[in-house]
Amino acid sequence: MSFILVDEILEFEKGKSIVAVKNVSVLKYFFVDHIIYGTILPSTLVAEAVAQAAGWLVTASLDFQKRGLLIDLGMLDFGGIVRPGDQLVLEAELLSLREEAAVLTGRARVDGRLVGKVDSGLCLLVDAGALDDVEKTRSMFAALMKQRFSRVI
């Protein structure tokens, strides 16, 4: 099973912000059937998608040398409906970046409508080499950017 919930990174401003998307395909196995709304993406996975986008922001901002381990989502507000066929736009901003921790905020939108929000999420920063192959992580980021290096600020 794979829970990679970022399909593409549209914008990246090192140390500041990221905008990414998840194209919500009907072929995914993680939908639930809600008694009122029908087939929807669970809010927990919307929160995870925001967290993954925020993780890319932290990792790329630190030149792939450190990774953020999420330890607190802060204040959550998720309740918007996400259905198969929707494009989930994920936005994250760094509020604070220190040597050992980062604080972030994030939002998820569908067609401009807010479907979820995270305020003051906290990540501990650890050596990236202890978790993953740094070059593979760097390559995956480049693939998600689809070579948009001219848009990296």
Secondary structure, 3 states (H helix, E strand, C coil): CCCCCCCEEEEEECCCEEEEEEECCCCCCCCEEECCCEEECCHHHHHHHHHHHHHHHHHHHCCCCEEEEEEECCEEEECCCCCCCCEEEEEEEEEEECCCEEEEEEEEEECCEEEEEEEEEEEEEEEHHHCCCHHHHHHHHHHHHCCCHHHEC
